[in-house]
Each structure stands twice: as structure tokens, then as C-alpha cells.
Amino acid sequence: MQSSDLGYWLVVIIFSAIIAAVMSTADSAMLSVSSMVTQDLYGQYIRPGADQSHLTKVGRGITWALMVPIVWTAIWYEGTLIQLLTLKFDLLIQCVPAFYLGVHCRSLTGRTVIAGICLGLAITFGLTFSDWFGASRSYEKVWGLL
């Protein structure tokens, strides 16, 4: 990077692409959660007869309600990006049984899936933050997955 202008601009382009990919992923996840809450919960149980313009306003409000704590956490987070990515993968690994069993098990209910994901996350994050396994840091995900 320091040896030539080409190297400098190559690093700038690579970092820009990485930031764009992270922002796109975060934006898509936030909009998906907002849409699920608006359409599947609010639109079905709280106000079933709501028109699309009202649901759009509620969706924007939910997006803001999600964005404020996320931005606050990002500003005050003192860990490294690698630690944050590790926590993200700990969360994602808990969804694997839900997808696999959801495809192959007809009798599986949504309530059971949510309970399994929540229990797996509680075990994984409980073991992670209690440092029960010490420096190994590899078994928390497995216990949560089981």
C-alpha cells in the first residue's frame, strides 16, 4: 500500500467493497426483521384489517426501533470485529437444526423451533460469557447446538 499509488487505491477499493458488503447485509437483515414483525405479527394479530400505507408506517417505526439500539451498541462496543463475527456465527449455528428439521420433519411446529433456538442461544451465550470452558472457546457452540 505504501510503495505505490496503485497499491494505495487497491486497498481503498477493497476496504470500500468490504464496508459495502457489511452494510448491505445489515440493511437486508434489518428490513427482513421489520417486515416479519409488521406483516406476520402486527398485520395478523394486532391489526388484521390494516391497509398497506399503515403497515408501511409501522414498518418504518419498527426499523427505527431496531436501528437505535444497534447503532448505540456499535458505537460503544469495545471488542474486535473478529469477536463480533464469532458471536454472529454462534447465533447462526443455532438455526441449522431449525432449517434441517423444518425441511425433513412434517410434525415440527413454529413454537418448537423458536423454543429450540432460544434455548440453544441461552446455552451458547451463557457458556461464552461465563467463560466456563476457559481459553478453549470451542465447545459453547456445540453444547448450544445439541
KAKA-V688933 format. One line per field, one symbol per residue. phi: phi as a letter, one per 30 degrees, with the letter a starting at -180 (. if undefined). psi: psi as a letter, one per 20 degrees, with the letter a starting at -180 (. if undefined). burial: # if it has 24 or more other ideal C-beta (glycine too) atoms within 12 Angstrom, else .. A space follows every 50 residues. Layout:
# KAKA-V688933
phi = ???
psi = ???
burial = ???
This chain:
# KAKA-V688933
phi = .ddaddddddddddddddddddddddddddddddddddddcddccdbdcd dddddddddddddddddedddddddcdcdcdddddddddddddddedddd dddcbdddcdddddddddddddddddddddhddiddhbcddddddd
psi = hihrhggghggggghghggggghggggggghgggggggghfghhhgnhjq rhhghgggghghgghhhghgggghgipiarhghghghghhghhiighggg hhhiohjprhgggggggggggggghghgiikhicigkiighgghg.
burial = .............................#...#..###..#........ ....#..##..##..#....................#..##.###.##.. ............#..##..##.###.##...........##.###.
